[in-house]
Amino acid sequence: MTKPPTPTPPRLTRRRGPVSLKQRIVRRVLMIVPMAALVFLVGRMGWLDQAADKLTFSRTSWFDNTALVEHFRTIVTHNGMTSDSKDCLLFVLNGNDPPDATRIDVMEKHSGTCPGDRNTLPHLFTLRIDRIDQTAQTDWQSPGVFRPLPR
């Protein structure tokens, strides 16, 4: 008496052979290169700066001059108010203003890697900050006439 052959259970996955070292290296390179390009692109577009600013700037930061300057440095460079890089801008706070209302003069710096005549410090525009209401106005493109900051 012969036994009928037992059916083999169906496989859910395909059995692969061993992976060579060369295949592993190629797979990792194919993953790392696009990821590095994406990180570079995100950094160049300024999205990391904007994300960090959103995470770190809070309601109490309006009363901290350093945090306020860094916040407006990010805003000014990313909303098209200036084509200069963040490092080439100089923010000068007026020390005679009352603590709740501050004026910040934004100037173009010409030193280090920033291009231009080293003997000049051109005034770009002024920011008028109301710390209590947490609002900002600028005289960008219209000196002396203040309007809300462009978004």
C-alpha positions in Angstrom: 0.0 0.0 0.0 1.4 3.3 -1.0 0.7 6.5 0.8 -0.6 9.5 -1.0 1.9 12.4 -1.0 1.2 14.9 1.7 0.5 18.3 0.3 3.0 21.0 1.2 1.5 24.1 2.9 1.6 27.2 0.8 4.4 29.7 1.5 3.5 33.2 2.5 6.9 34.6 1.8 9.4 34.0 -0.9 12.6 32.3 0.3 15.6 34.3 -0.6 19.1 33.3 -0.9 21.9 34.7 1.2 22.6 38.4 0.6 26.2 39.2 -0.3 28.2 42.0 1.2 28.1 44.0 -2.1 24.3 43.9 -2.1 24.1 45.1 1.5 26.4 48.0 0.7 24.5 49.0 -2.4 21.2 48.9 -0.5 22.5 51.1 2.3 24.0 53.6 -0.2 20.7 53.7 -2.1 19.0 54.7 1.2 21.6 57.1 2.6 22.2 59.2 -0.5 18.5 60.4 -1.0 18.1 60.9 2.7 21.3 63.1 2.9 20.1 65.1 -0.2 16.7 65.6 1.5 18.3 66.8 4.7 20.5 69.2 2.7 17.5 70.5 0.8 15.5 71.1 4.0 18.4 72.9 5.5 18.9 75.2 2.5 15.2 76.0 2.3 15.2 77.2 5.9 12.6 74.8 7.1 14.7 73.7 10.0 15.2 77.3 11.2 11.5 77.9 11.0 10.6 74.7 12.8 13.1 75.5 15.6 11.7 79.0 15.9 8.2 77.7 16.2 9.2 75.2 18.9 11.4 77.6 21.0 9.6 81.0 20.7 6.9 81.3 23.3 4.8 84.0 24.9 7.4 84.8 27.5 10.1 85.2 24.7 8.6 88.6 23.8 10.3 90.0 27.0 13.7 88.4 26.3 15.7 90.5 23.9 17.9 87.7 22.7 15.0 85.4 21.9 13.2 88.3 20.2 16.1 89.1 18.0 16.6 85.5 16.9 12.9 85.2 16.2 12.8 88.3 14.0 16.1 87.3 12.4 14.3 84.1 11.2 11.1 85.9 10.1 12.9 88.7 8.3 15.1 86.3 6.2 12.3 83.9 5.4 9.5 86.3 4.4 11.4 88.1 1.7 12.1 91.4 3.6 15.9 91.0 2.8 18.0 88.8 0.6 20.9 88.8 3.1 21.7 85.8 5.1 20.9 85.6 8.8 24.6 86.2 9.7 24.8 89.4 7.7 22.1 91.2 9.6 22.6 93.4 12.7 19.7 94.1 15.0 20.2 97.2 17.2 17.8 97.7 20.1 17.0 101.2 21.2 17.9 101.4 24.9 15.8 104.5 25.5 12.5 102.9 24.6 10.1 101.8 27.4 10.3 98.1 28.3 7.0 97.2 26.8 7.5 99.0 23.4 10.8 98.5 21.7 12.3 99.7 18.4 14.8 97.5 16.6 16.9 98.9 13.8 17.8 96.2 11.2 21.1 96.9 9.5 23.2 95.2 6.9 26.5 94.0 8.2 29.7 94.0 6.0 32.3 91.9 7.8 33.6 88.4 7.7 31.8 86.5 4.9 29.3 89.3 4.3 29.9 91.1 1.1 30.1 94.9 0.8 32.1 97.9 1.8 33.5 97.3 5.3 33.2 101.0 6.2 29.4 101.1 5.8 26.5 99.8 7.9 23.4 100.4 5.8 20.1 100.8 7.6 17.5 98.5 6.0 14.3 99.1 8.1 13.0 99.5 11.7 10.8 97.0 13.6 8.4 98.4 16.2 7.6 95.8 18.8 4.7 95.9 21.3 5.6 93.4 23.9 2.3 93.5 25.8 0.1 92.9 22.7 2.8 90.7 21.1 2.6 92.5 17.8 5.3 93.8 15.4 5.2 96.5 12.8 7.8 97.6 10.3 8.6 100.5 8.0 10.1 98.2 5.3 9.7 99.7 1.9 8.1 102.9 3.4 10.4 104.6 5.8 8.6 106.3 8.7 5.2 104.6 7.9 4.7 101.5 10.0 2.6 98.6 8.9 2.1 95.0 10.2 4.9 92.6 9.4 4.4 90.7 6.1 3.9 87.0 6.5 
